[in-house]
Amino acid sequence: MIAVTQALSLIEKHVKSNNFCELSITEALGYVLAQDVICELDLPPFRQSAMDGFAVRVWEANTYSITGEIQAGASQQIPLQKGEAVRIYTGARVPEDADKVIMKEHVEDLKTHIQVVKFQEKTNIKAQGEQVKRGDVVLSKGAVLNTAALSFLAGLGIARIKVYKKPSVGVLISGNELLQPGEPWEQAKTYDSNSFMLQFLLKRMGVEQIVLHYVKDDRQATIAAVRNLLKDQDFIIATGGISVGDYDLMRTAFEANAVKEHFYKINQRPGKPIYFGSKGDKVVFGLPGNPAACFINFQVYVVPALGRMFGETSLGFKKGVCDQQIVNTSNKALFLRGVCTNGHLEVFENQSSSLLQSLINANVLLYIPEEVQGIEIGDEVHYLDIVQ
């Protein structure tokens, strides 16, 4: 049995970033960049009008004769003498001779000429390369591609980018006692919630390929199920069958399939029985069957492992202030469900490992290391944000 920090270090050591692929920017939402993006043009690529109005070559009078019109997208160059103006629109190319763009609202338009009624100091002209210069690194390797990032790349004329491939994930649910929601309840049976929870969490993390498989408490069937998932999936998450009972067969199935074990059991509460291993580039987790313990171990260990495969750096623990007293006499690390508001944390009273309901309103897990016997009000503590 190892400590939490040791387990996280082993995950960091043995989980590598996935291979990369090239995608259209229309397909890349939520992916992570696999290389720096270098801008190949200035932005804006020319002197650009910041608004609708009139581009003028300034002189001493407030009257300017209109010599033409430039729309956005037009490439013509109209030379201007002092006292001349052209009608111009937002985003249009500003004539080289123009000193200023005067807002339409600040002039009296008399068709052949304009009379300036308000003269601003601002030029209302965006200089070439004002936002980004050619050769600049505009997005760095490891950046998560959200809507703004992809729209920005589109504005630079970039259509395809290299990103880390998202792993395919196999979810293996074991147990003879499981019923599916909607089925009639039977004596001594339990409704399956872990398969739904894991699928929802994986989708929230951006996993797109999820294969779900159920297996009974049978040694050969479990070995075969693990073998089949390892053949086709990059990442395996099994839940149930990972403790030490006669019908806890998952660890045996991993061993029979030549999975290399990196750790089994962590000195923590809840969720002590957890397995982590690998086979080549394949990653394997065995999580507890208790719903809350399964959820918590997913947050603490599976999230950073998946993040590394995505190409992300581990988010790690944050720091906050505890607003209540907590006693830890277990000699184990604790992960406590609670809420964080403006950096202040409170934990819920009921922390049962089988009670998933206590996580509905939680947004953090408060982490108390095994060597810490108590937390006082106002103490600094570490916590993890919860993926919901």
VOLUMRO-24311 format. One record per residue (C-alpha): x, y, z; residue number from 1; chain. Coordinates in pm, 1 decimal, always signed. Example, Ala and Ser with C-alpha at 12.3 -4.5 7.8 and 13.67 -1.06 7.14 Angstrom:
BEGIN
+----------+----------+----------+--------+-------+
:     east :    north :       up : vextor : lumti :
+----------+----------+----------+--------+-------+
:  +1230.0 :   -450.0 :   +780.0 :      1 :     A :
:  +1367.0 :   -106.0 :   +714.0 :      2 :     A :
+----------+----------+----------+--------+-------+
end
This chain:
BEGIN
+----------+----------+----------+--------+-------+
:     east :    north :       up : vextor : lumti :
+----------+----------+----------+--------+-------+
:     +0.0 :     +0.0 :     +0.0 :      1 :     A :
:   +145.2 :   +333.8 :   -102.5 :      2 :     A :
:    +82.0 :   +703.0 :    -29.8 :      3 :     A :
:   -126.1 :   +935.0 :   -247.0 :      4 :     A :
:   +177.8 :  +1133.1 :   -360.5 :      5 :     A :
:   +360.4 :   +814.1 :   -462.5 :      6 :     A :
:    +60.8 :   +700.0 :   -665.0 :      7 :     A :
:    +38.2 :  +1030.1 :   -850.4 :      8 :     A :
:   +411.6 :  +1020.0 :   -925.2 :      9 :     A :
:   +380.3 :   +669.7 :  -1069.8 :     10 :     A :
:    +94.7 :   +782.3 :  -1293.4 :     11 :     A :
:   +303.8 :  +1075.3 :  -1415.5 :     12 :     A :
:   +595.1 :   +841.1 :  -1482.2 :     13 :     A :
:   +408.9 :   +569.9 :  -1670.4 :     14 :     A :
:   +139.8 :   +758.5 :  -1866.8 :     15 :     A :
:   +266.7 :   +924.4 :  -2182.3 :     16 :     A :
:   +106.0 :  +1175.0 :  -2415.0 :     17 :     A :
:    -86.6 :  +1006.9 :  -2692.8 :     18 :     A :
:    +20.4 :  +1021.6 :  -3057.6 :     19 :     A :
:    -79.5 :  +1328.2 :  -3252.2 :     20 :     A :
:   -289.2 :  +1370.2 :  -3563.5 :     21 :     A :
:   -384.2 :  +1654.9 :  -3794.5 :     22 :     A :
:   -741.0 :  +1781.5 :  -3782.5 :     23 :     A :
:   -948.8 :  +2050.4 :  -3944.0 :     24 :     A :
:  -1019.3 :  +2333.9 :  -3702.3 :     25 :     A :
:  -1388.1 :  +2243.1 :  -3734.0 :     26 :     A :
:  -1309.5 :  +1907.7 :  -3568.3 :     27 :     A :
:  -1057.0 :  +2022.3 :  -3308.7 :     28 :     A :
:  -1276.7 :  +2168.9 :  -3032.7 :     29 :     A :
:  -1153.6 :  +2042.9 :  -2694.7 :     30 :     A :
:   -831.2 :  +1892.2 :  -2830.7 :     31 :     A :
:   -481.6 :  +1988.7 :  -2714.5 :     32 :     A :
:   -219.6 :  +2138.4 :  -2946.4 :     33 :     A :
:    +71.8 :  +1905.9 :  -3023.4 :     34 :     A :
:   +300.0 :  +2185.1 :  -3149.7 :     35 :     A :
:   +339.4 :  +2562.1 :  -3139.2 :     36 :     A :
:   +133.9 :  +2757.2 :  -3392.3 :     37 :     A :
:   +343.2 :  +3017.1 :  -3576.2 :     38 :     A :
:   +163.7 :  +3308.0 :  -3740.4 :     39 :     A :
:   +239.9 :  +3339.2 :  -4111.6 :     40 :     A :
:   +100.1 :  +3690.1 :  -4157.9 :     41 :     A :
:    +55.0 :  +4014.3 :  -3970.4 :     42 :     A :
:   -277.2 :  +4073.3 :  -3800.0 :     43 :     A :
:   -425.7 :  +4294.7 :  -3919.4 :     44 :     A :
:   -241.0 :  +4234.7 :  -4246.9 :     45 :     A :
:   -275.7 :  +4601.5 :  -4349.6 :     46 :     A :
:   -367.1 :  +4941.8 :  -4202.1 :     47 :     A :
:   -729.0 :  +4880.2 :  -4113.0 :     48 :     A :
:  -1019.5 :  +5105.0 :  -4031.5 :     49 :     A :
:  -1151.9 :  +5049.3 :  -3679.3 :     50 :     A :
:  -1496.6 :  +5189.1 :  -3765.3 :     51 :     A :
:  -1732.2 :  +5323.7 :  -4029.7 :     52 :     A :
:  -1659.0 :  +5681.3 :  -4127.9 :     53 :     A :
:  -1424.6 :  +5883.8 :  -4346.3 :     54 :     A :
:  -1049.4 :  +5839.4 :  -4391.2 :     55 :     A :
:   -895.3 :  +6184.5 :  -4423.9 :     56 :     A :
:   -564.2 :  +6352.8 :  -4489.6 :     57 :     A :
:   -571.1 :  +6615.5 :  -4219.5 :     58 :     A :
:   -539.4 :  +6983.1 :  -4296.2 :     59 :     A :
:   -622.7 :  +7309.7 :  -4117.7 :     60 :     A :
:   -990.3 :  +7332.7 :  -4219.5 :     61 :     A :
:  -1287.0 :  +7120.8 :  -4106.9 :     62 :     A :
:  -1417.5 :  +7068.3 :  -4461.6 :     63 :     A :
:  -1299.3 :  +6773.2 :  -4674.7 :     64 :     A :
:  -1393.9 :  +6682.5 :  -5030.8 :     65 :     A :
:  -1500.5 :  +6320.2 :  -5088.1 :     66 :     A :
:  -1294.0 :  +6146.8 :  -5358.9 :     67 :     A :
:  -1416.4 :  +5788.4 :  -5337.1 :     68 :     A :
:  -1529.0 :  +5491.5 :  -5127.6 :     69 :     A :
:  -1347.1 :  +5184.8 :  -4990.9 :     70 :     A :
:  -1544.8 :  +4884.1 :  -4869.7 :     71 :     A :
:  -1412.5 :  +4599.3 :  -4654.0 :     72 :     A :
:  -1234.2 :  +4354.0 :  -4883.3 :     73 :     A :
:  -1159.2 :  +4609.4 :  -5153.4 :     74 :     A :
:   -794.2 :  +4625.1 :  -5255.1 :     75 :     A :
:   -780.7 :  +4960.6 :  -5435.4 :     76 :     A :
:   -548.3 :  +5234.9 :  -5317.7 :     77 :     A :
:   -687.6 :  +5587.6 :  -5338.4 :     78 :     A :
:   -425.2 :  +5861.4 :  -5300.7 :     79 :     A :
:   -530.9 :  +6152.8 :  -5082.0 :     80 :     A :
:   -424.7 :  +6516.2 :  -5091.6 :     81 :     A :
:   -461.3 :  +6742.5 :  -4790.3 :     82 :     A :
:   -827.2 :  +6823.4 :  -4742.2 :     83 :     A :
:   -949.1 :  +6505.2 :  -4914.8 :     84 :     A :
:  -1148.3 :  +6215.4 :  -4769.6 :     85 :     A :
:  -1280.2 :  +5874.6 :  -4874.0 :     86 :     A :
:  -1586.9 :  +5698.7 :  -4736.1 :     87 :     A :
:  -1458.4 :  +5390.7 :  -4552.8 :     88 :     A :
:  -1607.7 :  +5097.6 :  -4363.3 :     89 :     A :
:  -1499.2 :  +4891.6 :  -4060.7 :     90 :     A :
:  -1223.3 :  +4646.3 :  -4153.4 :     91 :     A :
:  -1143.2 :  +4818.9 :  -4484.9 :     92 :     A :
:   -791.1 :  +4900.4 :  -4598.3 :     93 :     A :
:   -697.8 :  +5259.0 :  -4508.1 :     94 :     A :
:   -522.0 :  +5465.6 :  -4780.3 :     95 :     A :
:   -150.5 :  +5515.5 :  -4719.4 :     96 :     A :
:   -191.6 :  +5895.0 :  -4720.0 :     97 :     A :
:   -471.2 :  +5896.4 :  -4459.5 :     98 :     A :
:   -388.1 :  +6023.8 :  -4109.9 :     99 :     A :
:   -717.3 :  +5949.5 :  -3939.5 :    100 :     A :
:  -1058.9 :  +5787.9 :  -3970.8 :    101 :     A :
:  -1335.9 :  +6018.7 :  -3851.9 :    102 :     A :
:  -1649.1 :  +5848.1 :  -3724.7 :    103 :     A :
:  -1953.9 :  +5885.1 :  -3944.1 :    104 :     A :
:  -2143.7 :  +6021.5 :  -3642.9 :    105 :     A :
:  -1889.7 :  +6305.1 :  -3610.5 :    106 :     A :
:  -1940.1 :  +6454.6 :  -3957.3 :    107 :     A :
:  -2212.0 :  +6618.0 :  -4161.1 :    108 :     A :
:  -2220.0 :  +6426.1 :  -4488.2 :    109 :     A :
:  -2297.3 :  +6665.8 :  -4773.9 :    110 :     A :
:  -2249.7 :  +6405.2 :  -5052.1 :    111 :     A :
:  -1960.4 :  +6578.5 :  -5228.7 :    112 :     A :
:  -1785.1 :  +6684.5 :  -4912.0 :    113 :     A :
:  -1802.0 :  +6649.2 :  -4532.8 :    114 :     A :
:  -1804.6 :  +6899.1 :  -4250.7 :    115 :     A :
:  -1634.0 :  +6769.8 :  -3934.4 :    116 :     A :
:  -1841.5 :  +6855.8 :  -3627.6 :    117 :     A :
:  -1625.9 :  +6666.0 :  -3372.8 :    118 :     A :
:  -1255.0 :  +6597.2 :  -3410.1 :    119 :     A :
:  -1109.4 :  +6315.3 :  -3192.1 :    120 :     A :
:   -745.0 :  +6267.1 :  -3106.2 :    121 :     A :
:   -772.1 :  +5892.8 :  -3176.1 :    122 :     A :
:   -673.3 :  +5790.1 :  -3528.4 :    123 :     A :
:   -923.1 :  +5499.5 :  -3535.7 :    124 :     A :
:   -671.7 :  +5313.7 :  -3753.6 :    125 :     A :
:   -532.7 :  +4971.4 :  -3660.1 :    126 :     A :
:   -166.1 :  +4948.2 :  -3755.5 :    127 :     A :
:    -44.1 :  +4651.9 :  -3960.0 :    128 :     A :
:    +65.9 :  +4378.1 :  -3717.5 :    129 :     A :
:    -87.2 :  +4560.5 :  -3421.4 :    130 :     A :
:   -241.7 :  +4239.3 :  -3281.2 :    131 :     A :
:     +2.8 :  +3975.2 :  -3405.3 :    132 :     A :
:   +323.0 :  +3997.7 :  -3608.5 :    133 :     A :
:   +433.9 :  +3745.2 :  -3866.1 :    134 :     A :
:   +656.7 :  +3481.6 :  -3700.3 :    135 :     A :
:   +498.7 :  +3518.8 :  -3355.8 :    136 :     A :
:   +399.5 :  +3208.6 :  -3159.7 :    137 :     A :
:    +27.3 :  +3266.7 :  -3128.2 :    138 :     A :
:    -65.0 :  +2945.3 :  -2945.2 :    139 :     A :
:   +177.4 :  +2719.8 :  -2760.2 :    140 :     A :
:   +199.2 :  +2342.4 :  -2754.5 :    141 :     A :
:    -27.6 :  +2211.6 :  -2478.8 :    142 :     A :
:   -295.6 :  +2477.5 :  -2523.4 :    143 :     A :
:   -652.5 :  +2349.6 :  -2500.5 :    144 :     A :
:   -844.0 :  +2448.2 :  -2812.3 :    145 :     A :
:  -1160.7 :  +2622.4 :  -2700.4 :    146 :     A :
:  -1402.8 :  +2822.8 :  -2912.9 :    147 :     A :
:  -1201.9 :  +3145.4 :  -2888.6 :    148 :     A :
:   -872.4 :  +2974.3 :  -2978.8 :    149 :     A :
:  -1016.8 :  +2804.6 :  -3286.0 :    150 :     A :
:  -1189.9 :  +3121.9 :  -3401.9 :    151 :     A :
:   -859.3 :  +3305.9 :  -3361.2 :    152 :     A :
:   -681.1 :  +3044.2 :  -3575.6 :    153 :     A :
:   -950.5 :  +3076.2 :  -3840.3 :    154 :     A :
:   -887.8 :  +3451.6 :  -3844.0 :    155 :     A :
:   -522.6 :  +3379.2 :  -3924.9 :    156 :     A :
:   -621.0 :  +3163.7 :  -4222.4 :    157 :     A :
:   -520.2 :  +2838.1 :  -4050.4 :    158 :     A :
:   -742.3 :  +2548.2 :  -4156.4 :    159 :     A :
:   -564.5 :  +2240.6 :  -4011.9 :    160 :     A :
:   -359.8 :  +2187.1 :  -3697.6 :    161 :     A :
:   -170.1 :  +1908.6 :  -3521.6 :    162 :     A :
:   -331.6 :  +1791.2 :  -3197.3 :    163 :     A :
:   -290.0 :  +1503.7 :  -2953.6 :    164 :     A :
:   -519.3 :  +1213.3 :  -3031.7 :    165 :     A :
:   -782.1 :  +1142.1 :  -2771.4 :    166 :     A :
:   -761.1 :   +788.9 :  -2631.9 :    167 :     A :
:  -1032.7 :   +534.6 :  -2682.8 :    168 :     A :
:  -1157.4 :   +412.0 :  -2344.1 :    169 :     A :
:  -1296.1 :    +73.9 :  -2249.1 :    170 :     A :
:  -1518.2 :    +65.7 :  -1938.7 :    171 :     A :
:  -1553.1 :   -277.3 :  -1776.7 :    172 :     A :
:  -1829.4 :   -328.9 :  -1518.1 :    173 :     A :
:  -1819.8 :   -649.6 :  -1313.8 :    174 :     A :
:  -2066.6 :   -811.6 :  -1077.7 :    175 :     A :
:  -2350.5 :  -1065.1 :  -1065.6 :    176 :     A :
:  -2563.6 :   -833.0 :   -856.4 :    177 :     A :
:  -2620.0 :   -554.3 :  -1109.1 :    178 :     A :
:  -2953.6 :   -448.1 :  -1251.4 :    179 :     A :
:  -3008.7 :   -179.9 :  -1514.3 :    180 :     A :
:  -3228.8 :   +123.5 :  -1443.3 :    181 :     A :
:  -3580.4 :    +43.1 :  -1558.1 :    182 :     A :
:  -3556.1 :   -326.9 :  -1471.6 :    183 :     A :
:  -3775.6 :   -460.3 :  -1186.3 :    184 :     A :
:  -3591.9 :   -465.4 :   -856.0 :    185 :     A :
:  -3489.5 :   -808.4 :   -727.3 :    186 :     A :
:  -3394.4 :   -917.6 :   -378.5 :    187 :     A :
:  -3019.5 :   -876.9 :   -306.9 :    188 :     A :
:  -2960.1 :   -695.8 :   -636.1 :    189 :     A :
:  -2819.4 :   -344.5 :   -693.9 :    190 :     A :
:  -2891.3 :    -96.7 :   -969.4 :    191 :     A :
:  -2582.9 :    -14.2 :  -1175.8 :    192 :     A :
:  -2477.3 :   +350.1 :  -1147.2 :    193 :     A :
:  -2101.2 :   +328.7 :  -1205.1 :    194 :     A :
:  -2127.0 :   +263.3 :  -1579.0 :    195 :     A :
:  -2338.3 :   +575.7 :  -1624.8 :    196 :     A :
:  -2116.4 :   +783.8 :  -1398.2 :    197 :     A :
:  -1796.3 :   +681.5 :  -1577.8 :    198 :     A :
:  -1943.2 :   +740.9 :  -1923.7 :    199 :     A :
:  -2072.4 :  +1085.3 :  -1821.4 :    200 :     A :
:  -1737.8 :  +1181.7 :  -1666.8 :    201 :     A :
:  -1542.8 :  +1061.7 :  -1969.8 :    202 :     A :
:  -1766.6 :  +1259.3 :  -2203.0 :    203 :     A :
:  -1725.3 :  +1568.5 :  -1984.2 :    204 :     A :
:  -1349.4 :  +1528.1 :  -2027.0 :    205 :     A :
:  -1388.7 :  +1514.9 :  -2404.7 :    206 :     A :
:  -1343.8 :  +1140.7 :  -2462.0 :    207 :     A :
:  -1527.6 :  +1051.3 :  -2781.4 :    208 :     A :
:  -1470.2 :   +675.7 :  -2814.4 :    209 :     A :
:  -1612.8 :   +479.2 :  -2520.9 :    210 :     A :
:  -1678.4 :   +104.4 :  -2524.5 :    211 :     A :
:  -1888.2 :    -36.7 :  -2237.4 :    212 :     A :
:  -1868.1 :   -404.1 :  -2139.6 :    213 :     A :
:  -2030.8 :   -600.7 :  -1856.0 :    214 :     A :
:  -1890.7 :   -921.0 :  -1711.7 :    215 :     A :
:  -2017.7 :  -1163.3 :  -1446.7 :    216 :     A :
:  -1805.7 :  -1278.0 :  -1153.2 :    217 :     A :
:  -1638.2 :  -1552.2 :  -1353.2 :    218 :     A :
:  -1261.0 :  -1590.2 :  -1381.1 :    219 :     A :
:  -1236.3 :  -1693.8 :  -1745.0 :    220 :     A :
:  -1501.6 :  -1446.4 :  -1858.9 :    221 :     A :
:  -1319.9 :  -1163.9 :  -1678.5 :    222 :     A :
:   -984.3 :  -1258.2 :  -1829.8 :    223 :     A :
:  -1142.3 :  -1268.5 :  -2175.9 :    224 :     A :
:  -1313.5 :   -931.9 :  -2126.7 :    225 :     A :
:   -986.0 :   -764.6 :  -2024.5 :    226 :     A :
:   -805.6 :   -928.5 :  -2318.3 :    227 :     A :
:  -1060.9 :   -800.9 :  -2569.0 :    228 :     A :
:  -1056.1 :   -445.8 :  -2433.5 :    229 :     A :
:   -675.1 :   -434.2 :  -2429.5 :    230 :     A :
:   -671.1 :   -538.4 :  -2794.0 :    231 :     A :
:   -877.1 :   -244.8 :  -2918.8 :    232 :     A :
:   -873.5 :    +32.1 :  -2655.2 :    233 :     A :
:   -602.9 :   +272.9 :  -2537.4 :    234 :     A :
:   -729.1 :   +316.0 :  -2183.0 :    235 :     A :
:   -914.5 :    +63.4 :  -1963.8 :    236 :     A :
:  -1123.1 :   +150.2 :  -1657.3 :    237 :     A :
:  -1265.1 :   -144.6 :  -1464.5 :    238 :     A :
:  -1493.3 :    -95.0 :  -1167.5 :    239 :     A :
:  -1577.0 :   -360.3 :   -910.2 :    240 :     A :
:  -1393.8 :   -686.5 :   -846.0 :    241 :     A :
:  -1074.2 :   -513.1 :   -734.6 :    242 :     A :
:  -1080.3 :   -585.2 :   -360.0 :    243 :     A :
:   -976.3 :   -910.4 :   -186.4 :    244 :     A :
:  -1293.5 :  -1118.8 :   -183.7 :    245 :     A :
:  -1325.8 :  -1461.9 :   -344.2 :    246 :     A :
:  -1512.9 :  -1308.0 :   -636.5 :    247 :     A :
:  -1287.0 :  -1006.1 :   -679.0 :    248 :     A :
:  -1123.9 :  -1128.2 :   -998.8 :    249 :     A :
:  -1011.3 :   -813.7 :  -1177.3 :    250 :     A :
:   -652.2 :   -806.5 :  -1052.2 :    251 :     A :
:   -613.5 :  -1173.4 :  -1150.9 :    252 :     A :
:   -748.4 :  -1091.6 :  -1497.6 :    253 :     A :
:   -499.5 :   -807.2 :  -1538.1 :    254 :     A :
:   -211.7 :  -1035.5 :  -1438.5 :    255 :     A :
:   -331.0 :  -1308.8 :  -1675.8 :    256 :     A :
:   -320.6 :  -1054.8 :  -1960.4 :    257 :     A :
:    +39.5 :   -950.1 :  -1882.5 :    258 :     A :
:    -55.5 :   -606.6 :  -1750.3 :    259 :     A :
:   +233.9 :   -463.5 :  -1550.7 :    260 :     A :
:   +115.6 :   -355.8 :  -1207.6 :    261 :     A :
:   +248.4 :    -18.1 :  -1088.7 :    262 :     A :
:    +47.8 :     -0.3 :   -767.6 :    263 :     A :
:   -238.5 :   -171.0 :   -587.9 :    264 :     A :
:   -407.0 :     -7.0 :   -287.1 :    265 :     A :
:   -344.0 :   +344.3 :   -162.6 :    266 :     A :
:   -338.0 :   +452.9 :   +200.2 :    267 :     A :
:   -645.4 :   +670.5 :   +174.7 :    268 :     A :
:  -1010.0 :   +693.5 :   +265.4 :    269 :     A :
:  -1230.7 :   +633.4 :    +76.2 :    270 :     A :
:  -1116.6 :   +419.1 :   -215.5 :    271 :     A :
:   -817.4 :   +225.4 :    -77.9 :    272 :     A :
:   -855.0 :    -64.9 :   -327.4 :    273 :     A :
:   -740.8 :    +89.0 :   -656.0 :    274 :     A :
:   -522.2 :    -66.2 :   -923.7 :    275 :     A :
:   -298.9 :   +104.2 :  -1179.0 :    276 :     A :
:    -99.7 :    -75.1 :  -1446.7 :    277 :     A :
:     +3.5 :    -62.8 :  -1809.5 :    278 :     A :
:    +72.8 :   -286.9 :  -2105.2 :    279 :     A :
:   +290.8 :   -115.7 :  -2361.4 :    280 :     A :
:   +119.3 :   +219.2 :  -2421.6 :    281 :     A :
:   -212.4 :    +92.2 :  -2280.9 :    282 :     A :
:   -322.7 :   +230.4 :  -1944.0 :    283 :     A :
:   -526.4 :    +21.3 :  -1699.8 :    284 :     A :
:   -718.1 :   +129.0 :  -1388.8 :    285 :     A :
:   -922.1 :    -83.8 :  -1152.1 :    286 :     A :
:  -1156.6 :   +129.5 :   -939.7 :    287 :     A :
:  -1369.1 :    +32.3 :   -639.4 :    288 :     A :
:  -1729.3 :    -71.5 :   -686.3 :    289 :     A :
:  -1859.8 :   +165.0 :   -418.0 :    290 :     A :
:  -2003.7 :   +455.7 :   -621.5 :    291 :     A :
:  -1858.4 :   +747.9 :   -424.6 :    292 :     A :
:  -1518.5 :   +576.4 :   -390.7 :    293 :     A :
:  -1521.7 :   +507.4 :   -764.9 :    294 :     A :
:  -1609.4 :   +870.9 :   -836.1 :    295 :     A :
:  -1339.7 :  +1007.0 :   -604.2 :    296 :     A :
:  -1063.9 :   +782.2 :   -741.6 :    297 :     A :
:  -1162.5 :   +883.6 :  -1093.3 :    298 :     A :
:  -1119.8 :  +1249.3 :   -998.3 :    299 :     A :
:   -787.9 :  +1205.2 :   -818.6 :    300 :     A :
:   -611.7 :   +951.7 :  -1043.4 :    301 :     A :
:   -793.3 :   +890.9 :  -1372.1 :    302 :     A :
:   -838.9 :  +1261.4 :  -1454.8 :    303 :     A :
:   -464.0 :  +1342.4 :  -1452.1 :    304 :     A :
:   -382.5 :  +1017.5 :  -1635.3 :    305 :     A :
:   -628.9 :  +1098.0 :  -1914.2 :    306 :     A :
:   -503.6 :  +1456.1 :  -1917.4 :    307 :     A :
:   -150.9 :  +1334.8 :  -1985.4 :    308 :     A :
:   -272.5 :  +1122.2 :  -2276.0 :    309 :     A :
:   -457.7 :  +1426.4 :  -2411.0 :    310 :     A :
:   -131.0 :  +1620.5 :  -2395.5 :    311 :     A :
:   -235.0 :  +1835.5 :  -2099.6 :    312 :     A :
:    -18.1 :  +1899.2 :  -1798.5 :    313 :     A :
:   -166.7 :  +1782.3 :  -1471.8 :    314 :     A :
:   -380.5 :  +2046.9 :  -1307.6 :    315 :     A :
:   -275.1 :  +1931.0 :   -960.8 :    316 :     A :
:   -397.8 :  +2051.3 :   -624.9 :    317 :     A :
:   -506.4 :  +2405.4 :   -550.1 :    318 :     A :
:   -477.0 :  +2589.1 :   -219.8 :    319 :     A :
:   -760.5 :  +2729.0 :    -12.8 :    320 :     A :
:   -864.2 :  +2811.4 :   +342.6 :    321 :     A :
:  -1060.9 :  +2565.3 :   +554.0 :    322 :     A :
:  -1359.2 :  +2717.0 :   +736.5 :    323 :     A :
:  -1407.5 :  +2433.5 :   +984.6 :    324 :     A :
:  -1217.2 :  +2202.2 :  +1215.5 :    325 :     A :
:  -1137.0 :  +1853.0 :  +1085.9 :    326 :     A :
:   -990.7 :  +1563.3 :  +1283.6 :    327 :     A :
:   -798.5 :  +1281.1 :  +1113.8 :    328 :     A :
:   -713.4 :   +990.6 :  +1344.9 :    329 :     A :
:   -712.4 :   +727.2 :  +1069.7 :    330 :     A :
:   -345.2 :   +750.2 :   +972.4 :    331 :     A :
:   -477.9 :   +759.4 :   +616.8 :    332 :     A :
:   -505.9 :  +1034.8 :   +361.5 :    333 :     A :
:   -859.1 :  +1170.6 :   +338.7 :    334 :     A :
:  -1052.0 :  +1299.1 :    +37.6 :    335 :     A :
:  -1353.3 :  +1486.9 :   +168.5 :    336 :     A :
:  -1643.4 :  +1608.4 :    -41.6 :    337 :     A :
:  -1727.1 :  +1972.9 :     -2.9 :    338 :     A :
:  -1776.3 :  +2313.0 :   -157.3 :    339 :     A :
:  -1531.7 :  +2592.8 :   -231.2 :    340 :     A :
:  -1652.6 :  +2952.4 :   -237.6 :    341 :     A :
:  -1397.9 :  +3224.6 :   -316.3 :    342 :     A :
:  -1113.7 :  +3004.6 :   -192.3 :    343 :     A :
:  -1288.5 :  +2903.8 :   +132.9 :    344 :     A :
:  -1376.2 :  +2538.0 :   +183.4 :    345 :     A :
:  -1642.5 :  +2354.6 :   +381.4 :    346 :     A :
:  -1685.6 :  +1977.0 :   +384.9 :    347 :     A :
:  -2009.5 :  +1782.1 :   +405.1 :    348 :     A :
:  -2102.7 :  +1589.1 :   +717.0 :    349 :     A :
:  -2179.9 :  +1256.3 :   +546.1 :    350 :     A :
:  -1868.6 :  +1113.0 :   +374.9 :    351 :     A :
:  -1985.6 :   +751.1 :   +326.2 :    352 :     A :
:  -1798.1 :   +575.2 :    +42.3 :    353 :     A :
:  -2121.6 :   +425.7 :    -88.5 :    354 :     A :
:  -2322.7 :   +748.8 :    -87.7 :    355 :     A :
:  -2308.0 :   +910.1 :   -430.7 :    356 :     A :
:  -2579.7 :  +1157.7 :   -332.4 :    357 :     A :
:  -2330.4 :  +1350.6 :   -120.7 :    358 :     A :
:  -2143.9 :  +1445.5 :   -438.9 :    359 :     A :
:  -2438.2 :  +1610.3 :   -612.5 :    360 :     A :
:  -2369.2 :  +1953.1 :   -462.9 :    361 :     A :
:  -1991.4 :  +1912.2 :   -421.4 :    362 :     A :
:  -1750.4 :  +2107.8 :   -637.3 :    363 :     A :
:  -1421.9 :  +2007.7 :   -467.3 :    364 :     A :
:  -1240.7 :  +1728.8 :   -288.4 :    365 :     A :
:  -1047.2 :  +1847.2 :    +15.3 :    366 :     A :
:   -720.1 :  +1652.5 :    +53.1 :    367 :     A :
:   -574.4 :  +1582.0 :   +396.8 :    368 :     A :
:   -241.4 :  +1393.3 :   +384.2 :    369 :     A :
:   -203.6 :  +1082.5 :   +599.1 :    370 :     A :
:    +46.4 :  +1249.2 :   +833.5 :    371 :     A :
:   -187.9 :  +1540.7 :   +911.2 :    372 :     A :
:   -397.3 :  +1463.1 :  +1219.2 :    373 :     A :
:   -609.4 :  +1772.9 :  +1222.6 :    374 :     A :
:   -708.2 :  +2093.5 :  +1046.5 :    375 :     A :
:   -800.7 :  +2409.3 :  +1234.2 :    376 :     A :
:  -1029.6 :  +2686.7 :  +1115.8 :    377 :     A :
:   -831.4 :  +2919.0 :   +890.9 :    378 :     A :
:   -563.6 :  +2662.6 :   +800.9 :    379 :     A :
:   -439.5 :  +2645.1 :   +443.9 :    380 :     A :
:   -548.7 :  +2321.4 :   +274.9 :    381 :     A :
:   -518.5 :  +2153.3 :    -64.3 :    382 :     A :
:   -813.3 :  +2061.1 :   -281.2 :    383 :     A :
:   -908.7 :  +1936.9 :   -628.2 :    384 :     A :
:  -1181.8 :  +2079.4 :   -848.2 :    385 :     A :
:  -1435.9 :  +1813.5 :   -939.5 :    386 :     A :
:  -1521.6 :  +1721.0 :  -1297.4 :    387 :     A :
:  -1902.5 :  +1687.4 :  -1290.7 :    388 :     A :
+----------+----------+----------+--------+-------+
end
